[in-house]
């Protein structure tokens, strides 16, 4: 009975809306309704895969997704390890509070701050570079800087919040293991390598698998706000393309097909990563 509210929530808001993906196989016409719109099979998928924009979208999304895994995913782990090594509890809690706060800041504010710091028209950081003799760099209008800016904003906003799970896992490590290691003469680095990291390895694997489930979710709001006419070549991804075609142009069936393709890729990655994790002796997520 205690699980009923949770099950009801998932049934109403997670599983019931999934019937909507069927319009990816229809030519959905709002005035005819869901059931009376004609079935068209894989027409919209075929159109998407043969469209020249598919390669661009897939490449842009894949590069950002890999950047997220390589540069963003390890940061909360490193921060959690460093916080775990701090002995001054007051300082540790102050740092934790400071790095949690950005999570509650909306992407609109974050991107607004980025424009304030990096704009060529009075941007604080840009002016500092000019005064230091490095010349003016147009971070916000450059294809070269678009992806690093996206990753840096994500790290600043979410890495602190991401440490919560790892800190919780670290709190469960048996302190006697550290005492035994110190008696054997193990340095702090060796204690981290041989005790701390193995203790949170299963947590890291599970979060990595879950991360792969949203591998191609590069964050619509952030990218949409950072997009402009000069960086669209490297910034247009599946999420923004779905919004443009589905909401702005009313191509509901086509945009649903694009979104469904992205979700299927995530599902396959989760299944593959889970199987790989089990092969290496980890529990996996199912």
DRENPA-3360 file (N, C-alpha, C; in nm, 2 decimals, always signed):
BEGIN
1 = XXXXXXXX = +0.08/-0.12/+0.00/+0.00/+0.00/+0.00/+0.09/+0.13/+0.00 ~ +0.20/+0.12/+0.07/+0.29/+0.24/+0.08/+0.35/+0.27/-0.06 ~ +0.36/+0.17/-0.15/+0.42/+0.20/-0.28/+0.31/+0.24/-0.38 ~ +0.19/+0.24/-0.34/+0.08/+0.28/-0.43/+0.09/+0.42/-0.49 ~ +0.12/+0.52/-0.41/+0.13/+0.66/-0.47/+0.24/+0.66/-0.57 ~ +0.35/+0.60/-0.54/+0.47/+0.60/-0.63/+0.43/+0.53/-0.76 ~ +0.37/+0.41/-0.75/+0.33/+0.33/-0.87/+0.23/+0.41/-0.95 ~ +0.13/+0.48/-0.88/+0.03/+0.56/-0.95/+0.10/+0.67/-1.03;
9 = XXXXXXXX = +0.20/+0.73/-0.97/+0.27/+0.85/-1.03/+0.33/+0.80/-1.16 ~ +0.41/+0.68/-1.15/+0.48/+0.64/-1.27/+0.38/+0.59/-1.38 ~ +0.26/+0.53/-1.33/+0.16/+0.49/-1.43/+0.10/+0.60/-1.51 ~ +0.07/+0.71/-1.43/+0.00/+0.83/-1.49/+0.09/+0.92/-1.58 ~ +0.21/+0.94/-1.52/+0.30/+1.04/-1.58/+0.42/+0.99/-1.66 ~ +0.44/+0.86/-1.65/+0.56/+0.80/-1.72/+0.52/+0.70/-1.83 ~ +0.42/+0.61/-1.79/+0.39/+0.50/-1.89/+0.27/+0.54/-1.97 ~ +0.17/+0.60/-1.91/+0.05/+0.63/-1.99/+0.08/+0.73/-2.11;
17 = XXXXXXXX = +0.16/+0.83/-2.09/+0.19/+0.92/-2.20/+0.27/+0.85/-2.31 ~ +0.33/+0.73/-2.29/+0.41/+0.66/-2.39/+0.33/+0.62/-2.51 ~ +0.19/+0.61/-2.49/+0.11/+0.58/-2.61/+0.12/+0.69/-2.72 ~ +0.16/+0.81/-2.67/+0.18/+0.92/-2.77/+0.28/+0.89/-2.87 ~ +0.38/+0.80/-2.85/+0.48/+0.78/-2.95/+0.43/+0.71/-3.07 ~ +0.30/+0.66/-3.06/+0.24/+0.60/-3.18/+0.22/+0.69/-3.30 ~ +0.21/+0.82/-3.27/+0.19/+0.92/-3.38/+0.32/+0.93/-3.46 ~ +0.43/+0.87/-3.42/+0.55/+0.86/-3.51/+0.52/+0.77/-3.63;
25 = XXXXXXXX = +0.42/+0.68/-3.61/+0.39/+0.59/-3.72/+0.26/+0.63/-3.79 ~ +0.21/+0.76/-3.77/+0.09/+0.81/-3.83/+0.12/+0.95/-3.89 ~ +0.04/+0.99/-3.98/+0.04/+1.13/-4.02/-0.06/+1.20/-3.93 ~ -0.02/+1.24/-3.82/-0.11/+1.30/-3.72/-0.17/+1.43/-3.76 ~ -0.30/+1.43/-3.76/-0.38/+1.55/-3.80/-0.46/+1.59/-3.68 ~ -0.43/+1.70/-3.62/-0.51/+1.74/-3.50/-0.66/+1.75/-3.51 ~ -0.71/+1.79/-3.63/-0.85/+1.80/-3.64/-0.92/+1.67/-3.66 ~ -0.84/+1.56/-3.70/-0.90/+1.43/-3.71/-0.87/+1.34/-3.59;
33 = XXXXXXXX = -0.78/+1.39/-3.50/-0.76/+1.32/-3.37/-0.66/+1.21/-3.39 ~ -0.63/+1.15/-3.27/-0.52/+1.04/-3.27/-0.57/+0.92/-3.34 ~ -0.69/+0.87/-3.32/-0.73/+0.74/-3.37/-0.77/+0.75/-3.52 ~ -0.81/+0.86/-3.57/-0.86/+0.87/-3.71/-0.75/+0.92/-3.80 ~ -0.63/+0.96/-3.75/-0.52/+1.00/-3.84/-0.46/+0.87/-3.91 ~ -0.42/+0.88/-4.03/-0.38/+0.76/-4.11/-0.25/+0.71/-4.06 ~ -0.24/+0.57/-4.06/-0.11/+0.51/-4.03/-0.02/+0.52/-4.16 ~ +0.11/+0.54/-4.13/+0.20/+0.56/-4.25/+0.33/+0.47/-4.23;
41 = XXXXXXXX = +0.33/+0.38/-4.13/+0.45/+0.30/-4.10/+0.57/+0.38/-4.07 ~ +0.68/+0.34/-4.13/+0.81/+0.40/-4.10/+0.84/+0.52/-4.19 ~ +0.74/+0.58/-4.25/+0.76/+0.70/-4.34/+0.85/+0.81/-4.28 ~ +0.81/+0.85/-4.16/+0.89/+0.96/-4.10/+1.03/+0.92/-4.06 ~ +1.05/+0.80/-4.02/+1.19/+0.75/-3.99/+1.27/+0.75/-4.12 ~ +1.21/+0.70/-4.23/+1.28/+0.69/-4.35/+1.31/+0.84/-4.40 ~ +1.22/+0.93/-4.39/+1.25/+1.07/-4.43/+1.37/+1.12/-4.34 ~ +1.37/+1.10/-4.21/+1.47/+1.15/-4.12/+1.61/+1.09/-4.16;
49 = XXXXXXXX = +1.61/+0.96/-4.18/+1.74/+0.90/-4.20/+1.80/+0.93/-4.34 ~ +1.72/+0.97/-4.43/+1.77/+1.01/-4.56/+1.78/+1.16/-4.58 ~ +1.75/+1.23/-4.48/+1.77/+1.38/-4.48/+1.91/+1.41/-4.45 ~ +1.96/+1.51/-4.53/+2.11/+1.55/-4.51/+2.13/+1.60/-4.37 ~ +2.03/+1.65/-4.30/+2.05/+1.71/-4.17/+2.07/+1.60/-4.06 ~ +2.04/+1.47/-4.09/+2.05/+1.37/-4.00/+2.20/+1.35/-3.96 ~ +2.29/+1.35/-4.06/+2.43/+1.33/-4.02/+2.48/+1.45/-3.93 ~ +2.44/+1.57/-3.96/+2.49/+1.68/-3.89/+2.43/+1.67/-3.74;
57 = XXXXXXXX = +2.30/+1.64/-3.73/+2.25/+1.63/-3.60/+2.31/+1.52/-3.51 ~ +2.33/+1.40/-3.58/+2.39/+1.29/-3.51/+2.53/+1.32/-3.47 ~ +2.61/+1.39/-3.55/+2.75/+1.42/-3.52/+2.75/+1.52/-3.41 ~ +2.67/+1.63/-3.41/+2.67/+1.73/-3.31/+2.63/+1.67/-3.17 ~ +2.52/+1.59/-3.18/+2.47/+1.53/-3.05/+2.57/+1.43/-2.99 ~ +2.63/+1.35/-3.08/+2.72/+1.25/-3.03/+2.85/+1.31/-2.97 ~ +2.90/+1.42/-3.04/+3.02/+1.48/-2.98/+2.99/+1.55/-2.84 ~ +2.87/+1.61/-2.83/+2.84/+1.67/-2.70/+2.82/+1.56/-2.60;
65 = XXXXXXXX = +2.76/+1.45/-2.64/+2.73/+1.34/-2.54/+2.86/+1.28/-2.49 ~ +2.96/+1.26/-2.59/+3.09/+1.21/-2.55/+3.16/+1.31/-2.46 ~ +3.16/+1.44/-2.49/+3.22/+1.54/-2.40/+3.16/+1.53/-2.26 ~ +3.03/+1.51/-2.26/+2.96/+1.51/-2.12/+3.02/+1.39/-2.04 ~ +3.03/+1.27/-2.11/+3.08/+1.15/-2.04/+3.23/+1.17/-2.00 ~ +3.31/+1.22/-2.09/+3.45/+1.23/-2.07/+3.49/+1.34/-1.97 ~ +3.43/+1.46/-1.98/+3.47/+1.58/-1.90/+3.38/+1.60/-1.78 ~ +3.24/+1.58/-1.80/+3.15/+1.61/-1.69/+3.14/+1.50/-1.59;
73 = XXXXXXXX = +3.12/+1.38/-1.64/+3.09/+1.26/-1.55/+3.19/+1.24/-1.44 ~ +3.32/+1.25/-1.47/+3.42/+1.23/-1.36/+3.43/+1.34/-1.25 ~ +3.38/+1.46/-1.29/+3.40/+1.57/-1.20/+3.34/+1.55/-1.06 ~ +3.21/+1.51/-1.05/+3.15/+1.49/-0.92/+3.22/+1.38/-0.84 ~ +3.28/+1.28/-0.91/+3.35/+1.18/-0.83/+3.48/+1.24/-0.77 ~ +3.55/+1.32/-0.85/+3.67/+1.38/-0.80/+3.64/+1.48/-0.69 ~ +3.54/+1.56/-0.70/+3.50/+1.65/-0.59/+3.46/+1.58/-0.47 ~ +3.38/+1.47/-0.48/+3.34/+1.39/-0.37/+3.47/+1.33/-0.30;
81 = XXXXXXXX = +3.56/+1.28/-0.37/+3.68/+1.22/-0.31/+3.76/+1.33/-0.24 ~ +3.77/+1.45/-0.29/+3.84/+1.56/-0.23/+3.77/+1.60/-0.10 ~ +3.64/+1.61/-0.11/+3.56/+1.65/+0.01/+3.57/+1.54/+0.12 ~ +3.58/+1.41/+0.08/+3.59/+1.31/+0.17/+3.72/+1.31/+0.25 ~ +3.82/+1.37/+0.19/+3.96/+1.37/+0.25/+3.97/+1.49/+0.34 ~ +3.87/+1.58/+0.34/+3.88/+1.70/+0.42/+3.85/+1.67/+0.57 ~ +3.93/+1.72/+0.66/+3.91/+1.68/+0.80/+3.84/+1.80/+0.88 ~ +3.84/+1.92/+0.82/+3.77/+2.03/+0.89/+3.62/+2.03/+0.85;
89 = XXXXXXXX = +3.54/+1.98/+0.94/+3.39/+1.96/+0.90/+3.32/+2.09/+0.86 ~ +3.36/+2.20/+0.93/+3.30/+2.33/+0.90/+3.33/+2.38/+0.76 ~ +3.45/+2.37/+0.72/+3.50/+2.41/+0.59/+3.43/+2.31/+0.48 ~ +3.43/+2.19/+0.52/+3.37/+2.09/+0.42/+3.22/+2.12/+0.40 ~ +3.15/+2.15/+0.50/+3.01/+2.18/+0.48/+2.99/+2.31/+0.41 ~ +3.07/+2.41/+0.43/+3.06/+2.53/+0.36/+3.08/+2.51/+0.21 ~ +3.19/+2.43/+0.18/+3.21/+2.41/+0.04/+3.10/+2.33/-0.03 ~ +3.05/+2.23/+0.05/+2.93/+2.16/-0.01/+2.81/+2.25/-0.04;
97 = XXXXXXXX = +2.78/+2.34/+0.06/+2.67/+2.43/+0.04/+2.70/+2.52/-0.09 ~ +2.82/+2.57/-0.10/+2.85/+2.66/-0.21/+2.84/+2.59/-0.34 ~ +2.88/+2.46/-0.35/+2.87/+2.39/-0.48/+2.74/+2.33/-0.51 ~ +2.65/+2.33/-0.41/+2.51/+2.28/-0.43/+2.43/+2.39/-0.49 ~ +2.45/+2.52/-0.46/+2.37/+2.63/-0.49/+2.34/+2.64/-0.64 ~ +2.45/+2.63/-0.73/+2.43/+2.65/-0.87/+2.32/+2.55/-0.93 ~ +2.30/+2.44/-0.87/+2.20/+2.34/-0.92/+2.06/+2.41/-0.92 ~ +2.03/+2.50/-0.83/+1.90/+2.56/-0.81/+1.89/+2.69/-0.90;
105 = XXXXXXXX = +1.99/+2.72/-0.97/+1.99/+2.83/-1.06/+1.94/+2.79/-1.20 ~ +1.84/+2.85/-1.26/+1.78/+2.81/-1.39/+1.89/+2.83/-1.50 ~ +1.86/+2.76/-1.61/+1.95/+2.77/-1.72/+1.95/+2.91/-1.78 ~ +1.83/+2.97/-1.77/+1.82/+3.11/-1.82/+1.92/+3.20/-1.75 ~ +1.93/+3.19/-1.62/+2.02/+3.27/-1.54/+2.16/+3.23/-1.58 ~ +2.19/+3.10/-1.59/+2.33/+3.06/-1.62/+2.37/+3.11/-1.75 ~ +2.29/+3.10/-1.85/+2.33/+3.15/-1.99/+2.34/+3.30/-1.98 ~ +2.25/+3.37/-1.90/+2.26/+3.51/-1.89/+2.39/+3.55/-1.83;
113 = XXXXXXXX = +2.44/+3.48/-1.73/+2.57/+3.50/-1.67/+2.68/+3.48/-1.77 ~ +2.66/+3.38/-1.85/+2.77/+3.35/-1.95/+2.78/+3.47/-2.05 ~ +2.66/+3.53/-2.09/+2.66/+3.64/-2.18/+2.73/+3.76/-2.11 ~ +2.70/+3.78/-1.98/+2.76/+3.89/-1.90/+2.91/+3.88/-1.89 ~ +2.96/+3.75/-1.88/+3.11/+3.73/-1.86/+3.18/+3.73/-2.00 ~ +3.12/+3.67/-2.10/+3.19/+3.64/-2.22/+3.15/+3.72/-2.34 ~ +3.06/+3.81/-2.33/+3.02/+3.90/-2.44/+3.13/+3.99/-2.48 ~ +3.14/+4.01/-2.61/+3.24/+4.10/-2.66/+3.20/+4.25/-2.64;
121 = XXXXXXXX = +3.08/+4.27/-2.59/+3.03/+4.41/-2.57/+3.03/+4.43/-2.42 ~ +3.15/+4.44/-2.36/+3.15/+4.47/-2.21/+3.16/+4.35/-2.13 ~ +3.18/+4.23/-2.18/+3.19/+4.11/-2.10/+3.31/+4.12/-2.01 ~ +3.30/+4.08/-1.88/+3.40/+4.10/-1.78/+3.53/+4.01/-1.82 ~ +3.51/+3.88/-1.85/+3.62/+3.80/-1.88/+3.68/+3.84/-2.02 ~ +3.60/+3.87/-2.11/+3.65/+3.92/-2.24/+3.74/+4.04/-2.23 ~ +3.69/+4.14/-2.15/+3.77/+4.26/-2.12/+3.91/+4.23/-2.05 ~ +3.90/+4.13/-1.96/+4.03/+4.09/-1.89/+4.13/+4.03/-1.99;
129 = XXXXXXXX = +4.08/+3.95/-2.08/+4.17/+3.90/-2.19/+4.23/+4.00/-2.27 ~ +4.15/+4.10/-2.31/+4.19/+4.21/-2.39/+4.30/+4.29/-2.32 ~ +4.27/+4.32/-2.19/+4.37/+4.40/-2.12/+4.50/+4.32/-2.09 ~ +4.49/+4.19/-2.09/+4.61/+4.10/-2.07/+4.69/+4.08/-2.20 ~ +4.63/+4.14/-2.31/+4.71/+4.13/-2.44/+4.68/+4.00/-2.52 ~ +4.57/+3.93/-2.48/+4.54/+3.81/-2.56/+4.44/+3.84/-2.68 ~ +4.40/+3.96/-2.69/+4.31/+3.99/-2.80/+4.17/+3.95/-2.77 ~ +4.07/+3.99/-2.85/+3.93/+3.97/-2.83/+3.89/+3.84/-2.88;
137 = XXXXXXXX = +3.83/+3.75/-2.80/+3.78/+3.62/-2.84/+3.63/+3.62/-2.83 ~ +3.56/+3.59/-2.94/+3.42/+3.59/-2.94/+3.37/+3.45/-2.90 ~ +3.36/+3.42/-2.76/+3.32/+3.29/-2.71/+3.18/+3.25/-2.75 ~ +3.09/+3.35/-2.76/+2.95/+3.32/-2.77/+2.91/+3.31/-2.92 ~ +2.99/+3.35/-3.01/+2.95/+3.35/-3.15/+3.05/+3.26/-3.23 ~ +3.12/+3.17/-3.16/+3.22/+3.10/-3.23/+3.19/+2.95/-3.23 ~ +3.20/+2.88/-3.34/+3.18/+2.74/-3.35/+3.29/+2.66/-3.26 ~ +3.41/+2.72/-3.25/+3.51/+2.65/-3.18/+3.49/+2.65/-3.03;
145 = XXXXXXXX = +3.42/+2.75/-2.98/+3.40/+2.76/-2.83/+3.27/+2.72/-2.79 ~ +3.18/+2.68/-2.88/+3.04/+2.65/-2.84/+3.04/+2.53/-2.75 ~ +3.10/+2.42/-2.79/+3.10/+2.30/-2.71/+3.17/+2.31/-2.57 ~ +3.30/+2.37/-2.57/+3.36/+2.39/-2.44/+3.27/+2.48/-2.34 ~ +3.20/+2.58/-2.40/+3.11/+2.66/-2.32/+3.00/+2.58/-2.26 ~ +2.94/+2.49/-2.34/+2.83/+2.41/-2.29/+2.88/+2.32/-2.18 ~ +2.99/+2.25/-2.19/+3.04/+2.16/-2.09/+3.08/+2.24/-1.96 ~ +3.15/+2.35/-1.98/+3.19/+2.43/-1.86/+3.06/+2.48/-1.78;
153 = XXXXXXXX = +2.96/+2.52/-1.85/+2.84/+2.56/-1.78/+2.77/+2.44/-1.71 ~ +2.77/+2.32/-1.77/+2.72/+2.20/-1.71/+2.80/+2.17/-1.58 ~ +2.93/+2.17/-1.59/+3.01/+2.14/-1.48/+2.99/+2.24/-1.36 ~ +2.98/+2.36/-1.39/+2.96/+2.46/-1.29/+2.82/+2.44/-1.22 ~ +2.72/+2.42/-1.30/+2.59/+2.41/-1.25/+2.56/+2.28/-1.18 ~ +2.60/+2.16/-1.23/+2.55/+2.04/-1.18/+2.65/+1.95/-1.11 ~ +2.78/+1.98/-1.12/+2.88/+1.88/-1.07/+2.87/+1.88/-0.91 ~ +2.85/+1.99/-0.85/+2.83/+1.99/-0.70/+2.72/+1.91/-0.66;
161 = XXXXXXXX = +2.60/+1.92/-0.73/+2.48/+1.84/-0.69/+2.51/+1.69/-0.71 ~ +2.59/+1.66/-0.82/+2.62/+1.52/-0.85/+2.70/+1.45/-0.74 ~ +2.76/+1.53/-0.65/+2.85/+1.47/-0.55/+2.77/+1.40/-0.44 ~ +2.64/+1.43/-0.43/+2.56/+1.39/-0.32/+2.56/+1.24/-0.31 ~ +2.53/+1.17/-0.42/+2.52/+1.02/-0.42/+2.66/+0.96/-0.38 ~ +2.77/+1.02/-0.44/+2.90/+0.96/-0.41/+2.94/+0.99/-0.27 ~ +2.91/+1.10/-0.21/+2.94/+1.13/-0.07/+2.86/+1.03/+0.02 ~ +2.73/+1.00/-0.02/+2.65/+0.91/+0.06/+2.72/+0.77/+0.05;
169 = XXXXXXXX = +2.77/+0.73/-0.07/+2.83/+0.60/-0.08/+2.96/+0.60/+0.00 ~ +3.04/+0.71/+0.00/+3.16/+0.71/+0.08/+3.14/+0.71/+0.23 ~ +3.02/+0.76/+0.28/+2.99/+0.75/+0.42/+2.97/+0.61/+0.47 ~ +2.95/+0.52/+0.38/+2.93/+0.38/+0.42/+3.05/+0.29/+0.42 ~ +3.17/+0.36/+0.39/+3.29/+0.28/+0.39/+3.34/+0.26/+0.54 ~ +3.37/+0.13/+0.57/+3.41/+0.09/+0.71/+3.54/+0.17/+0.75 ~ +3.54/+0.25/+0.86/+3.66/+0.33/+0.90/+3.77/+0.24/+0.94 ~ +3.74/+0.11/+0.98/+3.85/+0.02/+1.03/+3.94/-0.01/+0.91;
177 = XXXXXXXX = +3.89/-0.01/+0.79/+3.98/-0.04/+0.67/+4.09/+0.07/+0.66 ~ +4.05/+0.20/+0.68/+4.15/+0.30/+0.68/+4.25/+0.29/+0.79 ~ +4.20/+0.25/+0.91/+4.29/+0.24/+1.02/+4.39/+0.12/+1.00 ~ +4.34/+0.01/+0.94/+4.43/-0.10/+0.91/+4.53/-0.06/+0.80 ~ +4.49/+0.02/+0.70/+4.58/+0.07/+0.60/+4.68/+0.16/+0.65 ~ +4.64/+0.25/+0.74/+4.74/+0.34/+0.80/+4.85/+0.26/+0.89 ~ +4.80/+0.16/+0.96/+4.90/+0.08/+1.03/+4.99/+0.01/+0.94 ~ +4.95/-0.02/+0.82/+5.04/-0.09/+0.72/+5.13/+0.01/+0.65;
185 = XXXXXXXX = +5.11/+0.14/+0.68/+5.19/+0.24/+0.62/+5.14/+0.30/+0.49 ~ +5.02/+0.28/+0.46/+4.96/+0.32/+0.33/+4.94/+0.48/+0.33 ~ +4.99/+0.54/+0.23/+4.97/+0.69/+0.22/+4.82/+0.72/+0.19 ~ +4.79/+0.85/+0.19/+4.65/+0.89/+0.16/+4.61/+0.85/+0.02 ~ +4.70/+0.87/-0.07/+4.67/+0.83/-0.21/+4.64/+0.68/-0.23 ~ +4.72/+0.60/-0.16/+4.70/+0.46/-0.16/+4.57/+0.41/-0.10 ~ +4.53/+0.49/+0.01/+4.41/+0.46/+0.08/+4.29/+0.49/-0.02 ~ +4.30/+0.60/-0.09/+4.20/+0.63/-0.19/+4.19/+0.53/-0.30;
193 = XXXXXXXX = +4.31/+0.49/-0.35/+4.31/+0.39/-0.46/+4.26/+0.25/-0.42 ~ +4.30/+0.21/-0.30/+4.28/+0.07/-0.27/+4.15/+0.05/-0.18 ~ +4.10/+0.16/-0.12/+3.98/+0.14/-0.03/+3.87/+0.23/-0.08 ~ +3.89/+0.35/-0.10/+3.78/+0.44/-0.13/+3.72/+0.41/-0.27 ~ +3.80/+0.41/-0.37/+3.75/+0.39/-0.51/+3.68/+0.25/-0.52 ~ +3.74/+0.14/-0.47/+3.67/+0.01/-0.48/+3.54/+0.02/-0.41 ~ +3.53/+0.09/-0.30/+3.41/+0.10/-0.22/+3.29/+0.16/-0.29 ~ +3.32/+0.26/-0.38/+3.22/+0.33/-0.45/+3.21/+0.29/-0.60;
201 = XXXXXXXX = +3.29/+0.18/-0.63/+3.29/+0.14/-0.78/+3.15/+0.10/-0.83 ~ +3.07/+0.02/-0.75/+2.94/-0.02/-0.79/+2.85/+0.10/-0.82 ~ +2.86/+0.20/-0.73/+2.78/+0.33/-0.75/+2.82/+0.40/-0.87 ~ +2.95/+0.40/-0.90/+3.00/+0.47/-1.02/+2.94/+0.40/-1.15 ~ +2.95/+0.26/-1.14/+2.90/+0.18/-1.26/+2.75/+0.20/-1.28 ~ +2.67/+0.20/-1.17/+2.53/+0.22/-1.19/+2.49/+0.35/-1.24 ~ +2.56/+0.46/-1.19/+2.53/+0.59/-1.24/+2.58/+0.61/-1.38 ~ +2.69/+0.54/-1.42/+2.73/+0.55/-1.56/+2.63/+0.48/-1.65;
209 = XXXXXXXX = +2.58/+0.37/-1.61/+2.48/+0.30/-1.69/+2.35/+0.39/-1.71 ~ +2.31/+0.45/-1.60/+2.19/+0.54/-1.60/+2.22/+0.66/-1.69 ~ +2.34/+0.71/-1.68/+2.38/+0.82/-1.77/+2.37/+0.79/-1.91 ~ +2.41/+0.66/-1.95/+2.40/+0.62/-2.09/+2.26/+0.62/-2.14 ~ +2.16/+0.60/-2.04/+2.02/+0.60/-2.08/+1.98/+0.73/-2.14 ~ +2.04/+0.84/-2.10/+2.01/+0.97/-2.15/+2.13/+1.02/-2.23 ~ +2.21/+0.93/-2.29/+2.33/+0.96/-2.36/+2.31/+1.07/-2.46 ~ +2.20/+1.07/-2.54/+2.18/+1.17/-2.65/+2.10/+1.28/-2.60;
217 = XXXXXXXX = +2.06/+1.29/-2.47/+1.99/+1.40/-2.41/+2.10/+1.51/-2.37 ~ +2.12/+1.60/-2.46/+2.23/+1.70/-2.43/+2.18/+1.82/-2.36 ~ +2.05/+1.82/-2.33/+2.00/+1.94/-2.25/+1.94/+2.04/-2.35 ~ +1.81/+2.03/-2.37/+1.74/+2.12/-2.47/+1.76/+2.27/-2.43 ~ +1.72/+2.30/-2.30/+1.71/+2.44/-2.26/+1.84/+2.52/-2.27 ~ +1.95/+2.45/-2.22/+2.08/+2.52/-2.22/+2.12/+2.54/-2.37 ~ +2.11/+2.44/-2.45/+2.16/+2.45/-2.59/+2.07/+2.55/-2.67 ~ +1.94/+2.54/-2.65/+1.85/+2.63/-2.72/+1.89/+2.78/-2.68;
225 = XXXXXXXX = +1.92/+2.81/-2.56/+1.95/+2.94/-2.52/+2.09/+2.99/-2.57 ~ +2.18/+2.89/-2.59/+2.31/+2.93/-2.63/+2.32/+2.93/-2.79 ~ +2.22/+2.88/-2.85/+2.23/+2.88/-3.00/+2.21/+3.02/-3.06 ~ +2.28/+3.04/-3.17/+2.26/+3.16/-3.25/+2.29/+3.13/-3.39 ~ +2.27/+3.23/-3.48/+2.29/+3.20/-3.62/+2.44/+3.16/-3.66 ~ +2.53/+3.20/-3.57/+2.67/+3.18/-3.61/+2.73/+3.04/-3.55 ~ +2.66/+2.99/-3.45/+2.71/+2.86/-3.40/+2.62/+2.74/-3.42 ~ +2.51/+2.77/-3.50/+2.41/+2.66/-3.53/+2.47/+2.54/-3.60;
233 = XXXXXXXX = +2.57/+2.56/-3.67/+2.63/+2.45/-3.75/+2.68/+2.34/-3.65 ~ +2.74/+2.38/-3.53/+2.78/+2.28/-3.44/+2.69/+2.26/-3.32 ~ +2.59/+2.35/-3.31/+2.51/+2.35/-3.19/+2.37/+2.29/-3.21 ~ +2.33/+2.27/-3.33/+2.20/+2.21/-3.36/+2.20/+2.06/-3.32 ~ +2.12/+2.01/-3.23/+2.12/+1.87/-3.19/+1.97/+1.82/-3.20 ~ +1.95/+1.69/-3.17/+1.82/+1.63/-3.18/+1.72/+1.71/-3.10 ~ +1.75/+1.75/-2.98/+1.65/+1.81/-2.89/+1.60/+1.94/-2.96 ~ +1.69/+2.03/-3.00/+1.65/+2.15/-3.06/+1.58/+2.13/-3.20;
241 = XXXXXXXX = +1.62/+2.03/-3.27/+1.56/+2.00/-3.40/+1.41/+1.95/-3.38 ~ +1.39/+1.87/-3.27/+1.25/+1.82/-3.24/+1.17/+1.95/-3.20 ~ +1.22/+2.04/-3.13/+1.14/+2.16/-3.09/+1.11/+2.24/-3.21 ~ +1.21/+2.26/-3.30/+1.19/+2.34/-3.42/+1.08/+2.28/-3.51 ~ +1.09/+2.15/-3.53/+0.99/+2.09/-3.62/+0.86/+2.06/-3.56 ~ +0.86/+2.02/-3.43/+0.74/+1.98/-3.36/+0.66/+2.10/-3.32 ~ +0.72/+2.19/-3.24/+0.64/+2.30/-3.18/+0.63/+2.42/-3.28 ~ +0.74/+2.46/-3.34/+0.73/+2.58/-3.43/+0.67/+2.55/-3.56;
249 = XXXXXXXX = +0.69/+2.43/-3.62/+0.64/+2.40/-3.75/+0.52/+2.30/-3.75 ~ +0.49/+2.25/-3.64/+0.37/+2.17/-3.63/+0.38/+2.03/-3.69 ~ +0.51/+1.98/-3.71/+0.53/+1.85/-3.77/+0.54/+1.75/-3.65 ~ +0.42/+1.72/-3.59/+0.42/+1.64/-3.47/+0.47/+1.50/-3.49 ~ +0.42/+1.43/-3.60/+0.46/+1.29/-3.62/+0.61/+1.28/-3.65 ~ +0.66/+1.37/-3.74/+0.80/+1.37/-3.77/+0.89/+1.39/-3.65 ~ +0.86/+1.49/-3.57/+0.94/+1.52/-3.45/+0.93/+1.41/-3.35 ~ +0.82/+1.34/-3.34/+0.81/+1.23/-3.25/+0.89/+1.12/-3.30;
257 = XXXXXXXX = +0.90/+1.10/-3.43/+0.99/+0.99/-3.48/+1.14/+1.02/-3.45 ~ +1.18/+1.15/-3.46/+1.31/+1.18/-3.42/+1.34/+1.16/-3.27 ~ +1.24/+1.20/-3.19/+1.26/+1.18/-3.04/+1.26/+1.03/-3.01 ~ +1.18/+0.95/-3.08/+1.17/+0.81/-3.05/+1.30/+0.74/-3.09 ~ +1.36/+0.78/-3.20/+1.49/+0.73/-3.24/+1.60/+0.75/-3.13 ~ +1.60/+0.88/-3.08/+1.69/+0.91/-2.98/+1.67/+0.83/-2.85 ~ +1.55/+0.80/-2.82/+1.52/+0.72/-2.70/+1.56/+0.57/-2.72 ~ +1.54/+0.52/-2.84/+1.58/+0.38/-2.86/+1.73/+0.37/-2.86;
265 = XXXXXXXX = +1.81/+0.47/-2.90/+1.95/+0.46/-2.89/+1.99/+0.46/-2.74 ~ +1.93/+0.54/-2.66/+1.96/+0.54/-2.52/+1.93/+0.40/-2.45 ~ +1.81/+0.34/-2.50/+1.77/+0.21/-2.44/+1.88/+0.10/-2.48 ~ +1.92/+0.10/-2.60/+2.02/+0.01/-2.65/+2.15/+0.02/-2.57 ~ +2.19/+0.15/-2.55/+2.32/+0.17/-2.47/+2.31/+0.13/-2.33 ~ +2.19/+0.15/-2.27/+2.17/+0.10/-2.13/+2.18/-0.05/-2.12 ~ +2.11/-0.12/-2.22/+2.11/-0.27/-2.22/+2.26/-0.32/-2.24 ~ +2.33/-0.26/-2.33/+2.47/-0.30/-2.36/+2.56/-0.28/-2.24;
273 = XXXXXXXX = +2.55/-0.16/-2.18/+2.63/-0.12/-2.07/+2.60/-0.21/-1.95 ~ +2.47/-0.24/-1.93/+2.43/-0.33/-1.82/+2.49/-0.47/-1.83 ~ +2.48/-0.52/-1.96/+2.53/-0.65/-1.98/+2.68/-0.66/-1.96 ~ +2.75/-0.55/-2.01/+2.90/-0.54/-2.00/+2.94/-0.53/-1.85 ~ +2.86/-0.46/-1.77/+2.89/-0.44/-1.63/+2.88/-0.58/-1.56 ~ +2.77/-0.65/-1.59/+2.75/-0.79/-1.53/+2.86/-0.88/-1.57 ~ +2.91/-0.87/-1.69/+3.02/-0.95/-1.74/+3.15/-0.93/-1.65 ~ +3.16/-0.80/-1.61/+3.28/-0.77/-1.52/+3.25/-0.78/-1.38;
281 = XXXXXX = +3.14/-0.85/-1.34/+3.12/-0.88/-1.20/+3.04/-0.78/-1.12 ~ +2.99/-0.67/-1.19/+2.91/-0.57/-1.12/+2.76/-0.61/-1.12 ~ +2.68/-0.55/-1.04/+2.54/-0.58/-1.03/+2.45/-0.53/-1.15 ~ +2.49/-0.42/-1.20/+2.40/-0.36/-1.30/+2.28/-0.29/-1.24 ~ +2.19/-0.25/-1.33/+2.07/-0.18/-1.28/+1.95/-0.27/-1.29 ~ +1.96/-0.39/-1.35/+1.85/-0.48/-1.35/+1.90/-0.62/-1.37;
% end
